[in-house]
Amino acid sequence: MNRRRQIKQFVLQNFLFSDNEGAIGDQDPLIRGGIVDSTGIHELVLFLEESYQILVSPEEMTPATFESIQSVDEFVTRKLVV
Amino acid sequence: MNSLASRVASIASAASSRTAIDDGERQVSYGEFMAEAQGVADMLRPHGLQRGDRVAIVLPNRIEAAVVCYGIWLAGGVAVPLNAQARTRDFVPWVEHCGARFMVHERAHRDAELTIAELSTAALSIALEDGQPICSPAHSSGGTWRDTDLTAQAKDLALILYTSGTTGAPKGVMLSHANLLANAESVVAYLGLGPNDSVLSVLPFYYAYGASVLHTHLICGARIHLAKDLIFPNLIVEAIAAHRVTGFSGVSSTFALLLDHVELDNYDLSSLRYLTQAGGPMTPTLTRRLRTALPCPQLFVMYGQTEATSRLTWLPPERLDEKLGSVGIPVNGVDLKIVREDGSTTATGETGDVWVSGANVMMGYWNNVEATRAALQDGWLRTGDMGHLDADGYLFLAGRRNDMIKTGGHRVHPNDIEEVIAELPGVIEAAVVGVDDEVMGQVIKAFVVVETPTERGGERIKAHCRARLPPYKIPKHIEFVATLPRTASGKVRRAQLPAKQAMA
């Protein structure tokens, strides 16, 4: 499974409680859409850190990073390149 | 007459250009604030708004959420701010119960739009655009407001705040202009607020605590910086430092999130003069952590109720260590007593029901005589909270008589969730309780009885709740049980459920 799909699966299972991949699009808003809340964001960060061996710094905790599944995936890509 | 609106108008007259609210992208001065409020009044009246008419407000914290409220008051109306996170199944009964003929919301708010379509009596939709004021300056009567519109009487109804969900008769707390001003003045007195203060506001205005933060600062000519939410606690702390705010108000989970996720030492927070905490108990451990991390600002631990406008007691910061675990002494103008079941006053240290009286106590529940009669008796408000007073008159709370859950500052009635879970085919019944959580205070746990256990049944229930309830009402934990504990008369004993969980 590619990474974007893994992130999507995590969001589906932990925030939408669904297996239906059509329930959310890669560019749908995670925060404005009320999918990820103040505790959910830290569950998502923990998942990213553990799954991809990255460390998310406080400066990277911004709305732009967590706008959508796509932006989260692109953020992980940038982290892995560095 | 003296009201919140007349007090803010006085500031606008004396210091028109002073900033009232700053949302990070837009600012509104006190003069503009009152002129825009007048614009709202002038927009509502031609649509038939009469004195005492209710106007529902479904807005997140943005400048207009405050402007619209004051505009409704200038027009002689009653503001009904509704939880902007609620869903259609909540909005429809609330709006129908209060008979609101107007509903102000953001254009993209799907549940608000669905609500208007579902109402049995038509309500006029006033849809706001992102980042835009509610009315153009042309509507603002020459960019000023009219003193002739500051005619609300002290005893007139100003605000209805719904405190419970939709099960049974909704409970809309009725607050008069006098209630609002009395409580705001009490808070201003003990916090020592003045025009040089500024606060970062993360608490929604549709809750009593957030409304109190808004009004107390506005009547002092202070500056209010709006922060959207707590999803990025680091941005909250950055804003405190960048704007050099003097105050910050939160519920227990607000402070837990900041302490857990932000290196506070990395920021210059020396501008902070006061922190306030209310909206459910804060554990002594968290209080100590907060004091250690931020030793300079004074920490005001407080207790209150929507039924008492907002604030009932405060703990003077200099006695915080000595009285750790207490919620303090009554605010100015509030009398408080602890009574036994027979109505007699308890002895020092003896736990009983907390009763209060004062100019901040509500007029009653809108269109709900039975609930009003149960809560207000002989001039006293029965808070539903239990507690005792120590020898110095400091209040220590010991839980609630009813099953209300407090999660991250939200007040949730278990019935609202139980009803939704029971709608699922295969579910026989459900009981919902709050279980302790280090960050959120409490989180929601559902005990569910099903006909036949199914694979991933818990996720199916969560998904069902997600489609019908706001995110904070979705159970965090679900446990399937064979039966629910009941009283002899057949009522579910929710109080026994957390104990059951502890054994599991």
Chai-1 contact restraints between the chains, C-beta under 6 A:
chainA,res_idxA,chainB,res_idxB,connection_type,confidence,min_distance_angstrom,max_distance_angstrom,comment,restraint_id
A,F17,B,E459,contact,1.0,0.0,6.0,A-B,restraint_1
A,F17,B,K462,contact,1.0,0.0,6.0,A-B,restraint_2
A,F17,B,A463,contact,1.0,0.0,6.0,A-B,restraint_3
A,S18,B,A463,contact,1.0,0.0,6.0,A-B,restraint_4
A,I31,B,I231,contact,1.0,0.0,6.0,A-B,restraint_5
A,G34,B,P471,contact,1.0,0.0,6.0,A-B,restraint_6
A,D37,B,P471,contact,1.0,0.0,6.0,A-B,restraint_7
A,S38,B,L230,contact,1.0,0.0,6.0,A-B,restraint_8
A,S38,B,I231,contact,1.0,0.0,6.0,A-B,restraint_9
A,I41,B,I231,contact,1.0,0.0,6.0,A-B,restraint_10
A,P58,B,N234,contact,1.0,0.0,6.0,A-B,restraint_11
A,M61,B,F232,contact,1.0,0.0,6.0,A-B,restraint_12
A,M61,B,N234,contact,1.0,0.0,6.0,A-B,restraint_13
